């Protein structure tokens, strides 16, 4: 489990196409400190398993399902990525409950620059709109954020200077894809209520 509090802005140093999968090597000295084979690290909000470690870098295999559902397939050598290690038991939940299981991708539509923050508008897939509510939580590229406004096919988020400087969201422009994970509690509630009513759950 993660919290959506990015620990480090890493970099893709190698990409190997394996046909139905890809192997990424990513530089991240902070998140690899003390890491070992089999550990989990969130990359732009996607939970990946450490396959190999070399100094301050780690390698992870990404299967076709993940490439199809997330924006990781668009990464190339030199791409910057948000990195986070799982939350330690007894640690502070600084963001919200994040599984690292991406529900889909959104697209940055516009940015509104202010003196001390930026408002970013993100278009989202129709099947996710029911989970996004004003002042609710959402994970964007692995960053735990609060929804400012929830529209029929979009939402907006407000980014403070720290988020702009220390995550990929400071560099995303209109047309860029972002990974989205909605609040898992909403999905469980929907499933439970659907089972109780006898209605099929989408």
C-alpha positions in Angstrom: 0.0 0.0 0.0 1.1 3.5 -0.8 0.1 7.0 0.3 0.6 9.1 -2.8 3.4 11.1 -1.3 6.1 11.0 -3.9 9.6 10.5 -2.4 11.7 11.1 -5.4 11.6 12.3 -9.1 13.4 9.4 -10.8 14.5 8.8 -14.4 14.1 6.0 -16.9 17.6 4.9 -18.0 16.7 1.9 -20.2 13.7 0.3 -21.9 13.7 -3.2 -23.3 10.8 -4.4 -25.5 10.0 -8.0 -24.6 7.1 -8.4 -27.0 4.2 -8.9 -24.7 5.9 -6.9 -21.9 8.6 -4.3 -21.3 11.6 -4.2 -18.9 12.4 -0.8 -17.4 15.5 0.4 -15.6 14.9 3.4 -13.5 17.3 5.6 -11.5 16.1 6.3 -8.0 18.8 6.3 -5.2 16.3 7.3 -2.5 13.7 4.5 -3.1 16.4 1.9 -3.8 18.2 2.6 -0.5 17.6 -0.7 1.4 15.5 -2.2 -1.3 15.8 -5.8 -2.4 14.6 -8.2 -5.1 10.9 -8.6 -4.9 10.1 -5.3 -3.2 7.4 -3.0 -4.5 8.0 0.5 -5.8 5.3 2.8 -7.3 6.3 4.3 -10.6 3.9 7.1 -11.7 1.4 5.5 -9.5 1.9 1.9 -10.8 3.0 -0.7 -8.3 6.0 -2.5 -9.9 8.1 -5.3 -8.5 11.9 -4.9 -8.2 13.6 -7.5 -10.4 17.2 -6.3 -10.1 19.2 -3.6 -8.4 22.3 -1.9 -9.5 23.6 1.0 -7.4 20.9 3.6 -7.3 18.9 2.0 -10.1 16.3 -0.8 -10.2 14.8 -2.9 -13.0 11.1 -3.9 -13.2 9.1 -5.9 -15.7 5.8 -4.5 -16.9 3.2 -6.9 -18.5 0.9 -6.0 -21.3 -2.1 -5.5 -19.1 -0.3 -2.7 -17.2 1.1 -1.2 -20.4 -2.5 -1.1 -21.8 -4.1 0.3 -18.7 -1.5 2.9 -17.8 0.8 5.5 -19.5 4.0 3.5 -18.8 4.1 2.4 -22.4 4.8 5.9 -23.4 7.9 6.2 -21.2 11.3 6.4 -23.0 14.9 6.8 -21.9 15.2 10.1 -20.1 11.5 10.3 -19.0 11.1 11.5 -15.4 8.9 9.4 -13.1 7.4 9.8 -9.7 8.7 7.1 -7.3 7.4 6.0 -3.9 8.1 3.0 -1.6 5.3 1.3 0.2 4.2 2.7 3.5 5.8 1.0 6.5 3.5 -0.5 9.1 2.9 2.2 11.7 3.9 4.9 9.3 1.9 8.1 8.8 -0.7 8.1 6.1 0.2 11.5 4.7 -1.9 11.2 1.5 -4.7 8.6 1.2 -4.9 4.9 0.6 -3.3 4.2 -2.7 -2.9 0.6 -4.1 -0.8 1.3 -7.1 -3.5 -0.3 -9.3 -4.2 2.2 -12.0 -7.9 2.4 -13.1 -7.2 4.2 -16.3 -5.5 7.2 -17.9 -6.6 10.8 -18.1 -5.3 13.6 -20.3 -4.2 17.0 -19.2 -6.5 19.5 -20.9 -5.3 22.9 -19.5 -3.2 24.6 -16.9 -4.1 27.9 -15.1 -1.1 29.6 -13.6 -1.4 31.7 -10.5 1.2 33.4 -8.4 1.5 30.6 -5.8 -0.2 27.6 -7.4 -1.5 26.1 -10.6 -4.9 24.7 -11.4 -4.7 21.7 -13.8 -7.8 20.4 -15.7 -7.7 16.7 -16.5 -10.1 14.8 -18.8 -11.0 11.3 -17.5 -12.6 8.2 -19.0 -16.4 8.0 -18.7 -16.3 4.8 -16.5 -14.4 6.7 -13.8 -16.5 9.8 -13.5 -18.8 8.3 -10.9 -15.9 7.8 -8.5 -14.6 11.4 -8.7 -16.2 13.9 -6.3 -15.5 17.5 -5.3 -13.1 17.6 -2.4 -12.5 13.8 -2.7 -9.2 12.1 -3.2 -7.6 11.0 -6.4 -4.2 9.7 -7.4 -2.7 11.4 -10.5 0.6 9.9 -11.7 1.1 8.5 -8.2 0.4 11.8 -6.4 -2.3 12.0 -3.8 -4.4 15.0 -4.6 -7.7 16.7 -3.7 -10.3 17.2 -6.4 -11.2 20.9 -6.6 -14.0 20.6 -9.2 -15.6 17.5 -10.6 -17.3 17.9 -14.0 -19.1 15.5 -16.2 -16.0 14.4 -18.0 -13.1 16.1 -16.2 -11.8 17.2 -12.8 -9.5 19.9 -11.7 -6.7 19.8 -9.1 -4.7 22.5 -7.5 -0.9 22.1 -7.3 1.3 23.8 -4.7 4.9 24.8 -5.5 6.3 21.7 -3.8 4.2 19.4 -6.0 5.2 21.4 -9.1 8.9 21.2 -8.3 9.2 17.6 -7.0 6.8 15.6 -9.3 6.2 15.1 -12.9 3.0 17.1 -12.7 5.1 20.3 -12.8 6.0 19.4 -16.4 2.8 17.9 -17.8 1.2 20.0 -20.6 -2.0 19.8 -22.6 -2.3 16.4 -24.3 -0.1 14.6 -21.9 -1.4 11.4 -20.4 -1.6 10.8 -16.7 -2.3 7.6 -14.6 -5.4 7.7 -12.5 -6.4 5.7 -9.5 -9.7 6.6 -7.9 -10.5 6.1 -4.2 -10.6 2.3 -3.5 -13.2 2.9 -0.8 -15.7 4.2 -3.4 -15.2 1.0 -5.5 -15.8 -1.3 -2.5 -18.9 0.6 -1.5 -20.3 0.4 -5.0 -19.6 -3.4 -5.1 -21.3 -4.0 -1.8 -24.4 -1.9 -2.6 -24.7 -3.6 -5.9 -24.6 -7.1 -4.3 -27.2 -6.0 -1.8 -29.6 -4.7 -4.4 -29.0 -7.6 -6.8 -28.0 -5.2 -9.6 -24.9 -6.0 -11.7 -21.8 -4.0 -10.9 -20.0 -2.5 -13.9 
